[in-house]
Amino acid sequence: MKKLLTIAKDSQIKVSSQITEFLEPENVYLPINIENINNMHKKNVKKGELLYQFDDLNIYSPISGKIVGVLNKKQKYFLVIKNDYHEEDLYKGANEFTTVNIKTDFEEKIKCYANFNWQLLDNAKEIVLNGIEDEPYIANKTFLHCYETSEILQMLDMIARTFKLESILICLKENDRESIEAFNKFLGTYPNILIKILPDYYPIGNEILLRDYLKLSSTSVIFSTEKIYDIYSNVIRERVNDTTFVTITGDAINNPQVFKVKIGSLLQEVIKDNIKIKEKKYDLFVNGIMKRTVAQLEDIIITENIRAVYFMKKRSYLKQDCVHCGKCNEVCPLNCNPYLSYITKKDFNMDNCIRCGLCTFICPSYIEIDDILNKKGDK
């Protein structure tokens, strides 16, 4: 079995127990390829309107408004849409309160959902819902589980019936009591769904490590909670999911919060009247302290891939020479041998690395091992 660890929590970092909605941004910023820019004239758009493709994904407008230009951020381009606050959309009456029963055409409808390879289910016997939030202090999945419990369960059940699967397993961490309680209330309605409670180990939520821990076979297909809810929005409500959850926390702010926010919003605008920063100097980490990516506040645009932002007090660690303790090797869950790669300065084999950050987290010399090795592997 792969190595997993318990990560000690910092009592100074909190997570809000309530949702703050930020659904009326002044502008939204959508990623766009430079070759598509000339085709986007200054025109009015409606919420849910398909605009173009970016990295093989369909890009829809999350608001109604007017295209007013293009923003260039470090050679990454974003289409700017100014909000008209009318929320004019292209949807056909389906809304968040719509209830849909299993229909004969469901199989055809679900296969029209393009952001998943349904052929993976052809020989499958089980769906595994990955409801695990690995990174400390992120509560996005918990809120989705609690607010959309029946929708998630209904979607899992409909997929299982359509593809004639034998069982559904929902994986949750033992410290996520809210999610456990939310699902338990409904499970009597779905005898084919079971909950698996897992220990608070890191990074057990990674698909490779989750498969290893549960000893899953190739007949088990893993879905994230977010993916199941996105399928529900597209197939059942017949609308593109244009919001996402973002956890804002850290020891440099007074009032951590979880936001439900329009995709494409500027983080600066989101926090402007909502977050109180108590430190003049801080570091900004995106998507976690373990798998941290350092960023500047003015550069962050909310996408589905941004799950959390940490405002952390500026700390001065005196980086030292490697003391050859080998702790980075000991904690690596996939035996990538970060010590040998760092010492020899040879090209790092990125095939197995999941960028969990444990090698840096454990290093007594404060060497940012994962960052150094990953930069080598990205070349």
C-alpha atoms as a printed R data frame, in Angstrom:
    type eleno elety resid chain resno       x      y       z
1   ATOM     1    CA   MET     A     1   0.000  0.000   0.000
2   ATOM     2    CA   LYS     A     2   1.140  3.533  -0.804
3   ATOM     3    CA   LYS     A     3   2.289  5.809   2.024
4   ATOM     4    CA   LEU     A     4  -0.247  8.239   3.498
5   ATOM     5    CA   LEU     A     5   0.123 10.730   6.348
6   ATOM     6    CA   THR     A     6  -1.938 12.700   8.842
7   ATOM     7    CA   ILE     A     7  -1.328 16.440   8.419
8   ATOM     8    CA   ALA     A     8  -1.422 18.500  11.624
9   ATOM     9    CA   LYS     A     9  -3.890 21.390  11.415
10  ATOM    10    CA   ASP     A    10  -2.986 25.003  12.257
11  ATOM    11    CA   SER     A    11  -5.457 26.340  14.832
12  ATOM    12    CA   GLN     A    12  -5.024 29.873  13.425
13  ATOM    13    CA   ILE     A    13  -6.532 28.865  10.071
14  ATOM    14    CA   LYS     A    14 -10.320 28.568  10.100
15  ATOM    15    CA   VAL     A    15 -13.037 27.638   7.603
16  ATOM    16    CA   SER     A    16 -16.420 29.340   7.541
17  ATOM    17    CA   SER     A    17 -19.544 27.307   8.254
18  ATOM    18    CA   GLN     A    18 -21.665 29.508   5.965
19  ATOM    19    CA   ILE     A    19 -21.754 30.348   2.271
20  ATOM    20    CA   THR     A    20 -21.266 33.878   0.942
21  ATOM    21    CA   GLU     A    21 -22.743 34.394  -2.526
22  ATOM    22    CA   PHE     A    22 -21.002 36.576  -5.103
23  ATOM    23    CA   LEU     A    23 -23.178 36.196  -8.181
24  ATOM    24    CA   GLU     A    24 -23.235 39.708  -9.652
25  ATOM    25    CA   PRO     A    25 -19.685 40.615 -10.724
26  ATOM    26    CA   GLU     A    26 -19.166 43.829 -12.647
27  ATOM    27    CA   ASN     A    27 -17.266 41.921 -15.339
28  ATOM    28    CA   VAL     A    28 -16.326 38.332 -16.061
29  ATOM    29    CA   TYR     A    29 -13.079 37.243 -17.712
30  ATOM    30    CA   LEU     A    30 -13.080 34.077 -19.824
31  ATOM    31    CA   PRO     A    31  -9.907 32.411 -21.194
32  ATOM    32    CA   ILE     A    32  -9.579 32.702 -24.947
33  ATOM    33    CA   ASN     A    33  -7.027 31.653 -27.559
34  ATOM    34    CA   ILE     A    34  -5.441 34.540 -29.394
35  ATOM    35    CA   GLU     A    35  -6.644 33.173 -32.746
36  ATOM    36    CA   ASN     A    36 -10.270 33.440 -31.567
37  ATOM    37    CA   ILE     A    37 -10.045 37.059 -30.524
38  ATOM    38    CA   ASN     A    38 -10.741 38.575 -33.937
39  ATOM    39    CA   ASN     A    39 -13.974 36.593 -34.191
40  ATOM    40    CA   MET     A    40 -15.371 38.069 -30.964
41  ATOM    41    CA   HIS     A    41 -16.982 41.384 -31.870
42  ATOM    42    CA   LYS     A    42 -18.356 43.778 -29.292
43  ATOM    43    CA   LYS     A    43 -21.782 42.225 -29.057
44  ATOM    44    CA   ASN     A    44 -24.431 41.434 -26.501
45  ATOM    45    CA   VAL     A    45 -24.450 37.898 -25.089
46  ATOM    46    CA   LYS     A    46 -26.907 35.935 -22.999
47  ATOM    47    CA   LYS     A    47 -26.271 33.780 -19.978
48  ATOM    48    CA   GLY     A    48 -25.529 30.254 -21.135
49  ATOM    49    CA   GLU     A    49 -24.588 31.285 -24.671
50  ATOM    50    CA   LEU     A    50 -21.860 29.182 -26.305
51  ATOM    51    CA   LEU     A    51 -19.059 31.550 -27.305
52  ATOM    52    CA   TYR     A    52 -16.117 29.419 -28.531
53  ATOM    53    CA   GLN     A    53 -13.843 26.531 -27.600
54  ATOM    54    CA   PHE     A    54 -10.756 26.828 -25.421
55  ATOM    55    CA   ASP     A    55  -8.456 23.821 -24.846
56  ATOM    56    CA   ASP     A    56 -11.175 21.539 -26.276
57  ATOM    57    CA   LEU     A    57 -13.746 22.835 -23.794
58  ATOM    58    CA   ASN     A    58 -16.862 24.771 -24.707
59  ATOM    59    CA   ILE     A    59 -16.826 28.254 -23.194
60  ATOM    60    CA   TYR     A    60 -20.239 29.644 -22.231
61  ATOM    61    CA   SER     A    61 -21.090 33.085 -20.909
62  ATOM    62    CA   PRO     A    62 -21.899 32.919 -17.163
63  ATOM    63    CA   ILE     A    63 -23.781 36.236 -17.326
64  ATOM    64    CA   SER     A    64 -25.784 38.310 -19.757
65  ATOM    65    CA   GLY     A    65 -24.012 41.443 -20.917
66  ATOM    66    CA   LYS     A    66 -21.763 42.909 -23.574
67  ATOM    67    CA   ILE     A    67 -18.327 41.899 -24.820
68  ATOM    68    CA   VAL     A    68 -16.176 44.975 -24.181
69  ATOM    69    CA   GLY     A    69 -12.644 43.830 -24.985
70  ATOM    70    CA   VAL     A    70  -9.784 41.463 -24.228
71  ATOM    71    CA   LEU     A    71  -7.473 41.428 -21.200
72  ATOM    72    CA   ASN     A    72  -3.853 40.350 -21.596
73  ATOM    73    CA   LYS     A    73  -2.361 38.925 -18.395
74  ATOM    74    CA   LYS     A    74   1.204 37.707 -18.878
75  ATOM    75    CA   GLN     A    75   0.480 36.506 -22.419
76  ATOM    76    CA   LYS     A    76  -2.731 34.778 -21.342
77  ATOM    77    CA   TYR     A    77  -5.816 36.292 -22.922
78  ATOM    78    CA   PHE     A    78  -9.271 36.748 -21.400
79  ATOM    79    CA   LEU     A    79 -12.479 37.885 -23.072
80  ATOM    80    CA   VAL     A    80 -14.101 40.634 -20.975
81  ATOM    81    CA   ILE     A    81 -17.905 40.658 -20.653
82  ATOM    82    CA   LYS     A    82 -19.559 43.571 -18.852
83  ATOM    83    CA   ASN     A    83 -22.552 42.540 -16.768
84  ATOM    84    CA   ASP     A    84 -25.930 44.094 -17.658
85  ATOM    85    CA   TYR     A    85 -27.465 42.505 -14.508
86  ATOM    86    CA   HIS     A    86 -30.526 41.343 -16.473
87  ATOM    87    CA   GLU     A    87 -29.653 37.635 -16.292
88  ATOM    88    CA   GLU     A    88 -31.177 37.030 -19.724
89  ATOM    89    CA   ASP     A    89 -30.513 33.395 -20.558
90  ATOM    90    CA   LEU     A    90 -31.043 30.744 -23.216
91  ATOM    91    CA   TYR     A    91 -32.521 28.094 -20.950
92  ATOM    92    CA   LYS     A    92 -35.915 26.530 -21.556
93  ATOM    93    CA   GLY     A    93 -37.647 26.877 -18.260
94  ATOM    94    CA   ALA     A    94 -35.579 24.347 -16.277
95  ATOM    95    CA   ASN     A    95 -34.324 25.805 -13.022
96  ATOM    96    CA   GLU     A    96 -32.776 24.748  -9.745
97  ATOM    97    CA   PHE     A    97 -36.140 23.497  -8.484
98  ATOM    98    CA   THR     A    98 -36.812 21.248 -11.479
99  ATOM    99    CA   THR     A    99 -37.480 17.615 -10.589
100 ATOM   100    CA   VAL     A   100 -36.841 15.067 -13.323
101 ATOM   101    CA   ASN     A   101 -37.825 11.414 -13.318
102 ATOM   102    CA   ILE     A   102 -35.941  8.703 -15.191
103 ATOM   103    CA   LYS     A   103 -37.041  8.903 -18.819
104 ATOM   104    CA   THR     A   104 -36.566  6.580 -21.744
105 ATOM   105    CA   ASP     A   105 -34.350  9.128 -23.507
106 ATOM   106    CA   PHE     A   106 -32.047  9.652 -20.523
107 ATOM   107    CA   GLU     A   107 -29.322  7.423 -21.949
108 ATOM   108    CA   GLU     A   108 -29.149  9.491 -25.112
109 ATOM   109    CA   LYS     A   109 -29.209 12.765 -23.187
110 ATOM   110    CA   ILE     A   110 -26.420 11.754 -20.840
111 ATOM   111    CA   LYS     A   111 -24.186 10.593 -23.683
112 ATOM   112    CA   CYS     A   112 -24.516 14.074 -25.205
113 ATOM   113    CA   TYR     A   113 -22.640 15.397 -22.187
114 ATOM   114    CA   ALA     A   114 -19.256 15.858 -23.835
115 ATOM   115    CA   ASN     A   115 -16.986 16.444 -20.828
116 ATOM   116    CA   PHE     A   116 -16.785 12.778 -19.848
117 ATOM   117    CA   ASN     A   117 -15.769  9.643 -21.707
118 ATOM   118    CA   TRP     A   118 -18.823  7.435 -21.218
119 ATOM   119    CA   GLN     A   119 -17.057  4.475 -22.818
120 ATOM   120    CA   LEU     A   120 -15.301  4.033 -19.465
121 ATOM   121    CA   LEU     A   121 -18.591  2.687 -18.134
122 ATOM   122    CA   ASP     A   122 -19.048  0.036 -20.836
123 ATOM   123    CA   ASN     A   123 -17.291 -2.647 -18.759
124 ATOM   124    CA   ALA     A   124 -17.756 -1.042 -15.351
125 ATOM   125    CA   LYS     A   125 -19.529 -2.579 -12.369
126 ATOM   126    CA   GLU     A   126 -19.261  0.212  -9.815
127 ATOM   127    CA   ILE     A   127 -19.269  4.002  -9.495
128 ATOM   128    CA   VAL     A   128 -17.040  5.462  -6.785
129 ATOM   129    CA   LEU     A   129 -17.825  9.041  -5.760
130 ATOM   130    CA   ASN     A   130 -14.672 10.804  -4.593
131 ATOM   131    CA   GLY     A   131 -16.104 13.184  -1.998
132 ATOM   132    CA   ILE     A   132 -12.752 13.708  -0.296
133 ATOM   133    CA   GLU     A   133 -11.281 17.153   0.275
134 ATOM   134    CA   ASP     A   134  -7.582 16.424   0.693
135 ATOM   135    CA   GLU     A   135  -6.085 19.849   1.207
136 ATOM   136    CA   PRO     A   136  -6.502 21.156   4.761
137 ATOM   137    CA   TYR     A   137  -9.088 23.906   5.344
138 ATOM   138    CA   ILE     A   138 -11.016 23.536   2.048
139 ATOM   139    CA   ALA     A   139 -14.769 23.016   2.516
140 ATOM   140    CA   ASN     A   140 -16.102 23.208  -1.066
141 ATOM   141    CA   LYS     A   141 -17.152 19.576  -1.365
142 ATOM   142    CA   THR     A   142 -18.812 19.681   2.052
143 ATOM   143    CA   PHE     A   143 -21.047 22.566   1.025
144 ATOM   144    CA   LEU     A   144 -21.892 20.900  -2.282
145 ATOM   145    CA   HIS     A   145 -22.748 17.667  -0.454
146 ATOM   146    CA   CYS     A   146 -24.980 19.484   2.014
147 ATOM   147    CA   TYR     A   147 -26.763 21.827  -0.422
148 ATOM   148    CA   GLU     A   148 -27.204 19.381  -3.313
149 ATOM   149    CA   THR     A   149 -27.488 16.024  -1.557
150 ATOM   150    CA   SER     A   150 -30.594 14.691  -3.304
151 ATOM   151    CA   GLU     A   151 -29.387 15.911  -6.713
152 ATOM   152    CA   ILE     A   152 -26.031 14.144  -6.357
153 ATOM   153    CA   LEU     A   153 -27.679 10.912  -5.211
154 ATOM   154    CA   GLN     A   154 -30.281 11.067  -7.972
155 ATOM   155    CA   MET     A   155 -27.584 11.536 -10.610
156 ATOM   156    CA   LEU     A   156 -25.481  8.654  -9.276
157 ATOM   157    CA   ASP     A   157 -28.532  6.390  -9.251
158 ATOM   158    CA   MET     A   158 -29.594  7.378 -12.782
159 ATOM   159    CA   ILE     A   159 -26.106  6.708 -14.177
160 ATOM   160    CA   ALA     A   160 -25.975  3.338 -12.412
161 ATOM   161    CA   ARG     A   161 -29.392  2.324 -13.793
162 ATOM   162    CA   THR     A   162 -28.590  3.505 -17.296
163 ATOM   163    CA   PHE     A   163 -25.292  1.621 -17.509
164 ATOM   164    CA   LYS     A   164 -26.532 -1.352 -15.448
165 ATOM   165    CA   LEU     A   165 -23.912 -0.985 -12.732
166 ATOM   166    CA   GLU     A   166 -24.022 -3.142  -9.624
167 ATOM   167    CA   SER     A   167 -23.179 -0.644  -6.902
168 ATOM   168    CA   ILE     A   168 -22.288  2.918  -5.917
169 ATOM   169    CA   LEU     A   169 -19.696  3.781  -3.252
170 ATOM   170    CA   ILE     A   170 -19.481  7.274  -1.737
171 ATOM   171    CA   CYS     A   171 -16.063  7.986  -0.185
172 ATOM   172    CA   LEU     A   172 -15.874 10.585   2.593
173 ATOM   173    CA   LYS     A   173 -13.286 11.460   5.229
174 ATOM   174    CA   GLU     A   174 -14.059 10.664   8.850
175 ATOM   175    CA   ASN     A   175 -13.706 14.328   9.873
176 ATOM   176    CA   ASP     A   176 -16.292 15.504   7.308
177 ATOM   177    CA   ARG     A   177 -19.243 14.980   9.633
178 ATOM   178    CA   GLU     A   178 -21.556 17.364   7.758
179 ATOM   179    CA   SER     A   179 -21.261 15.399   4.509
180 ATOM   180    CA   ILE     A   180 -21.709 12.065   6.282
181 ATOM   181    CA   GLU     A   181 -24.894 13.273   7.986
182 ATOM   182    CA   ALA     A   182 -26.268 14.826   4.770
183 ATOM   183    CA   PHE     A   183 -25.939 11.598   2.754
184 ATOM   184    CA   ASN     A   184 -27.103  9.326   5.576
185 ATOM   185    CA   LYS     A   185 -30.490 11.085   5.625
186 ATOM   186    CA   PHE     A   186 -31.234  9.888   2.072
187 ATOM   187    CA   LEU     A   187 -29.513  6.520   1.823
188 ATOM   188    CA   GLY     A   188 -32.611  4.506   2.733
189 ATOM   189    CA   THR     A   189 -34.046  5.576  -0.620
190 ATOM   190    CA   TYR     A   190 -31.051  4.170  -2.504
191 ATOM   191    CA   PRO     A   191 -30.235  0.603  -1.347
192 ATOM   192    CA   ASN     A   192 -27.528  0.317  -4.043
193 ATOM   193    CA   ILE     A   193 -25.495  3.202  -2.522
194 ATOM   194    CA   LEU     A   194 -23.034  2.703   0.330
195 ATOM   195    CA   ILE     A   195 -20.845  5.187   2.220
196 ATOM   196    CA   LYS     A   196 -17.187  4.402   2.864
197 ATOM   197    CA   ILE     A   197 -15.641  6.418   5.700
198 ATOM   198    CA   LEU     A   198 -11.900  6.910   5.234
199 ATOM   199    CA   PRO     A   199  -9.283  8.136   7.718
200 ATOM   200    CA   ASP     A   200  -8.009 11.706   7.546
201 ATOM   201    CA   TYR     A   201  -4.877 10.808   5.605
202 ATOM   202    CA   TYR     A   202  -3.146 12.871   2.939
203 ATOM   203    CA   PRO     A   203  -3.222 12.634  -0.077
204 ATOM   204    CA   ILE     A   204  -5.794  9.838  -0.033
205 ATOM   205    CA   GLY     A   205  -8.125 11.827  -2.307
206 ATOM   206    CA   ASN     A   206  -5.771 11.463  -5.257
207 ATOM   207    CA   GLU     A   207  -7.337  8.941  -7.660
208 ATOM   208    CA   ILE     A   208  -4.206  6.767  -7.846
209 ATOM   209    CA   LEU     A   209  -3.919  6.569  -4.064
210 ATOM   210    CA   LEU     A   210  -7.661  6.173  -3.530
211 ATOM   211    CA   ARG     A   211  -7.677  3.181  -5.880
212 ATOM   212    CA   ASP     A   212  -4.723  1.712  -4.041
213 ATOM   213    CA   TYR     A   213  -6.215  2.238  -0.568
214 ATOM   214    CA   LEU     A   214  -9.592  0.739  -1.496
215 ATOM   215    CA   LYS     A   215  -8.021 -1.953  -3.711
216 ATOM   216    CA   LEU     A   216 -10.338 -0.987  -6.549
217 ATOM   217    CA   SER     A   217 -10.280 -2.929  -9.794
218 ATOM   218    CA   SER     A   218 -10.556 -1.546 -13.313
219 ATOM   219    CA   THR     A   219 -14.326 -2.154 -13.149
220 ATOM   220    CA   SER     A   220 -14.669  0.760 -10.685
221 ATOM   221    CA   VAL     A   221 -14.995  4.216 -12.258
222 ATOM   222    CA   ILE     A   222 -14.236  7.225 -10.057
223 ATOM   223    CA   PHE     A   223 -16.231 10.465 -10.341
224 ATOM   224    CA   SER     A   224 -15.572 13.611  -8.322
225 ATOM   225    CA   THR     A   225 -18.498 15.268  -6.557
226 ATOM   226    CA   GLU     A   226 -18.049 18.306  -8.795
227 ATOM   227    CA   LYS     A   227 -18.247 16.190 -11.945
228 ATOM   228    CA   ILE     A   228 -21.470 14.482 -10.849
229 ATOM   229    CA   TYR     A   229 -23.079 17.818 -10.030
230 ATOM   230    CA   ASP     A   230 -21.926 19.290 -13.344
231 ATOM   231    CA   ILE     A   231 -23.515 16.343 -15.179
232 ATOM   232    CA   TYR     A   232 -26.723 16.908 -13.213
233 ATOM   233    CA   SER     A   233 -26.812 20.595 -14.149
234 ATOM   234    CA   ASN     A   234 -26.208 19.888 -17.829
235 ATOM   235    CA   VAL     A   235 -28.382 16.802 -18.311
236 ATOM   236    CA   ILE     A   236 -31.253 17.284 -15.867
237 ATOM   237    CA   ARG     A   237 -31.530 21.054 -15.505
238 ATOM   238    CA   GLU     A   238 -30.338 21.550 -19.081
239 ATOM   239    CA   ARG     A   239 -28.135 24.450 -18.096
240 ATOM   240    CA   VAL     A   240 -24.415 25.057 -17.895
241 ATOM   241    CA   ASN     A   241 -23.102 25.279 -14.353
242 ATOM   242    CA   ASP     A   242 -21.785 28.860 -14.230
243 ATOM   243    CA   THR     A   243 -20.808 29.042 -10.546
244 ATOM   244    CA   THR     A   244 -18.155 27.398  -8.416
245 ATOM   245    CA   PHE     A   245 -17.206 27.201  -4.740
246 ATOM   246    CA   VAL     A   246 -14.012 28.884  -3.535
247 ATOM   247    CA   THR     A   247 -12.654 28.719   0.015
248 ATOM   248    CA   ILE     A   248 -10.867 31.903   1.149
249 ATOM   249    CA   THR     A   249  -8.877 31.352   4.333
250 ATOM   250    CA   GLY     A   250  -5.458 31.761   5.964
251 ATOM   251    CA   ASP     A   251  -3.875 33.256   9.063
252 ATOM   252    CA   ALA     A   252  -3.504 36.699   7.438
253 ATOM   253    CA   ILE     A   253  -7.262 37.410   7.324
254 ATOM   254    CA   ASN     A   254  -9.855 37.950  10.048
255 ATOM   255    CA   ASN     A   255 -12.934 36.406   8.451
256 ATOM   256    CA   PRO     A   256 -12.398 33.296   6.310
257 ATOM   257    CA   GLN     A   257 -15.332 32.448   4.058
258 ATOM   258    CA   VAL     A   258 -16.545 29.978   1.459
259 ATOM   259    CA   PHE     A   259 -17.894 31.743  -1.610
260 ATOM   260    CA   LYS     A   260 -20.341 30.621  -4.249
261 ATOM   261    CA   VAL     A   261 -19.081 32.752  -7.105
262 ATOM   262    CA   LYS     A   262 -19.621 33.291 -10.810
263 ATOM   263    CA   ILE     A   263 -16.945 31.642 -12.930
264 ATOM   264    CA   GLY     A   264 -14.773 34.340 -14.495
265 ATOM   265    CA   SER     A   265 -14.966 36.742 -11.537
266 ATOM   266    CA   LEU     A   266 -11.887 38.649 -10.399
267 ATOM   267    CA   LEU     A   267 -10.749 37.531  -6.954
268 ATOM   268    CA   GLN     A   268  -9.974 41.156  -6.116
269 ATOM   269    CA   GLU     A   269 -13.618 42.063  -6.694
270 ATOM   270    CA   VAL     A   270 -14.870 39.034  -4.749
271 ATOM   271    CA   ILE     A   271 -12.960 39.883  -1.578
272 ATOM   272    CA   LYS     A   272 -13.195 43.694  -1.818
273 ATOM   273    CA   ASP     A   273 -16.081 44.155   0.643
274 ATOM   274    CA   ASN     A   274 -16.064 40.668   2.118
275 ATOM   275    CA   ILE     A   275 -12.578 39.772   3.389
276 ATOM   276    CA   LYS     A   276 -10.583 41.737   5.955
277 ATOM   277    CA   ILE     A   277  -6.832 41.308   5.482
278 ATOM   278    CA   LYS     A   278  -5.079 41.937   8.790
279 ATOM   279    CA   GLU     A   279  -1.468 41.650   7.623
280 ATOM   280    CA   LYS     A   280   0.367 44.154   5.419
281 ATOM   281    CA   LYS     A   281   2.720 41.468   4.173
282 ATOM   282    CA   TYR     A   282   1.383 38.082   3.177
283 ATOM   283    CA   ASP     A   283   1.880 35.252   0.732
284 ATOM   284    CA   LEU     A   284  -0.970 34.155  -1.504
285 ATOM   285    CA   PHE     A   285  -1.287 30.439  -2.229
286 ATOM   286    CA   VAL     A   286  -3.769 29.023  -4.717
287 ATOM   287    CA   ASN     A   287  -5.438 25.626  -4.175
288 ATOM   288    CA   GLY     A   288  -3.770 24.730  -0.945
289 ATOM   289    CA   ILE     A   289  -0.836 24.914   1.384
290 ATOM   290    CA   MET     A   290   0.442 21.490   0.387
291 ATOM   291    CA   LYS     A   291  -0.019 21.770  -3.406
292 ATOM   292    CA   ARG     A   292   0.582 25.464  -3.232
293 ATOM   293    CA   THR     A   293   0.952 27.773  -6.198
294 ATOM   294    CA   VAL     A   294   2.192 31.253  -5.314
295 ATOM   295    CA   ALA     A   295   0.211 34.031  -7.017
296 ATOM   296    CA   GLN     A   296  -0.497 37.760  -6.963
297 ATOM   297    CA   LEU     A   297  -3.951 38.946  -5.910
298 ATOM   298    CA   GLU     A   298  -4.512 41.063  -9.018
299 ATOM   299    CA   ASP     A   299  -3.735 38.107 -11.298
300 ATOM   300    CA   ILE     A   300  -6.325 35.646  -9.996
301 ATOM   301    CA   ILE     A   301  -9.444 35.050 -12.070
302 ATOM   302    CA   ILE     A   302 -11.853 32.462 -10.669
303 ATOM   303    CA   THR     A   303 -12.130 29.340 -12.807
304 ATOM   304    CA   GLU     A   304 -13.471 25.867 -12.023
305 ATOM   305    CA   ASN     A   305  -9.865 24.870 -11.283
306 ATOM   306    CA   ILE     A   306  -9.425 27.411  -8.482
307 ATOM   307    CA   ARG     A   307 -10.756 25.752  -5.363
308 ATOM   308    CA   ALA     A   308  -9.146 27.810  -2.613
309 ATOM   309    CA   VAL     A   309  -7.014 30.869  -1.935
310 ATOM   310    CA   TYR     A   310  -4.881 31.127   1.215
311 ATOM   311    CA   PHE     A   311  -3.742 34.480   2.618
312 ATOM   312    CA   MET     A   312  -0.780 33.469   4.769
313 ATOM   313    CA   LYS     A   313   1.420 35.617   7.006
314 ATOM   314    CA   LYS     A   314   4.789 36.357   5.452
315 ATOM   315    CA   ARG     A   315   7.324 34.017   6.976
316 ATOM   316    CA   SER     A   316  11.071 34.168   6.633
317 ATOM   317    CA   TYR     A   317  12.558 30.704   6.578
318 ATOM   318    CA   LEU     A   318  16.308 30.441   6.338
319 ATOM   319    CA   LYS     A   319  16.911 27.948   3.574
320 ATOM   320    CA   GLN     A   320  19.826 25.675   4.451
321 ATOM   321    CA   ASP     A   321  21.856 23.089   2.654
322 ATOM   322    CA   CYS     A   322  20.470 19.586   2.380
323 ATOM   323    CA   VAL     A   323  21.335 17.568   5.507
324 ATOM   324    CA   HIS     A   324  20.810 14.238   3.685
325 ATOM   325    CA   CYS     A   325  18.195 13.050   6.157
326 ATOM   326    CA   GLY     A   326  16.143 11.295   3.467
327 ATOM   327    CA   LYS     A   327  12.817 12.393   4.960
328 ATOM   328    CA   CYS     A   328  11.557 13.533   1.543
329 ATOM   329    CA   ASN     A   329  11.979  9.976   0.276
330 ATOM   330    CA   GLU     A   330  10.275  8.538   3.329
331 ATOM   331    CA   VAL     A   331   7.076 10.542   2.826
332 ATOM   332    CA   CYS     A   332   6.777 10.332  -0.970
333 ATOM   333    CA   PRO     A   333   3.571  8.307  -1.538
334 ATOM   334    CA   LEU     A   334   4.690  7.086  -4.970
335 ATOM   335    CA   ASN     A   335   8.392  6.481  -4.255
336 ATOM   336    CA   CYS     A   336   9.636  9.100  -6.718
337 ATOM   337    CA   ASN     A   337  12.989  9.435  -4.902
338 ATOM   338    CA   PRO     A   338  13.020 13.256  -4.674
339 ATOM   339    CA   TYR     A   339  16.228 13.177  -2.591
340 ATOM   340    CA   LEU     A   340  18.300 11.463  -5.260
341 ATOM   341    CA   SER     A   341  16.908 13.687  -7.979
342 ATOM   342    CA   TYR     A   342  17.649 16.856  -5.991
343 ATOM   343    CA   ILE     A   343  21.181 15.762  -5.045
344 ATOM   344    CA   THR     A   344  22.224 14.503  -8.475
345 ATOM   345    CA   LYS     A   345  20.574 17.404 -10.338
346 ATOM   346    CA   LYS     A   346  19.488 14.908 -12.975
347 ATOM   347    CA   ASP     A   347  16.217 15.279 -14.837
348 ATOM   348    CA   PHE     A   348  13.293 14.455 -12.591
349 ATOM   349    CA   ASN     A   349  10.977 11.658 -13.703
350 ATOM   350    CA   MET     A   350   7.555 13.298 -13.614
351 ATOM   351    CA   ASP     A   351   5.623 10.195 -14.624
352 ATOM   352    CA   ASN     A   352   4.758  9.171 -11.068
353 ATOM   353    CA   CYS     A   353   4.843 12.525  -9.236
354 ATOM   354    CA   ILE     A   354   1.398 13.829  -8.219
355 ATOM   355    CA   ARG     A   355   2.809 17.116  -6.873
356 ATOM   356    CA   CYS     A   356   1.436 16.529  -3.393
357 ATOM   357    CA   GLY     A   357   4.096 18.768  -1.809
358 ATOM   358    CA   LEU     A   358   4.970 16.359   1.007
359 ATOM   359    CA   CYS     A   359   8.704 16.422   0.235
360 ATOM   360    CA   THR     A   360   8.826 20.197   0.772
361 ATOM   361    CA   PHE     A   361   6.449 20.031   3.753
362 ATOM   362    CA   ILE     A   362   8.741 17.616   5.623
363 ATOM   363    CA   CYS     A   363  12.111 19.141   4.707
364 ATOM   364    CA   PRO     A   364  13.975 20.396   7.843
365 ATOM   365    CA   SER     A   365  16.178 22.632   5.660
366 ATOM   366    CA   TYR     A   366  13.169 24.474   4.150
367 ATOM   367    CA   ILE     A   367  14.181 23.493   0.615
368 ATOM   368    CA   GLU     A   368  11.280 23.826  -1.807
369 ATOM   369    CA   ILE     A   369  12.033 20.427  -3.283
370 ATOM   370    CA   ASP     A   370   8.790 19.874  -5.150
371 ATOM   371    CA   ASP     A   371   8.951 23.291  -6.783
372 ATOM   372    CA   ILE     A   372  12.564 22.788  -7.911
373 ATOM   373    CA   LEU     A   373  11.958 19.301  -9.248
374 ATOM   374    CA   ASN     A   374   8.714 20.151 -10.983
375 ATOM   375    CA   LYS     A   375  10.316 23.099 -12.758
376 ATOM   376    CA   LYS     A   376  12.955 20.708 -14.043
377 ATOM   377    CA   GLY     A   377  10.292 18.280 -15.162
378 ATOM   378    CA   ASP     A   378   8.313 20.988 -16.962
379 ATOM   379    CA   LYS     A   379  11.232 21.957 -19.203
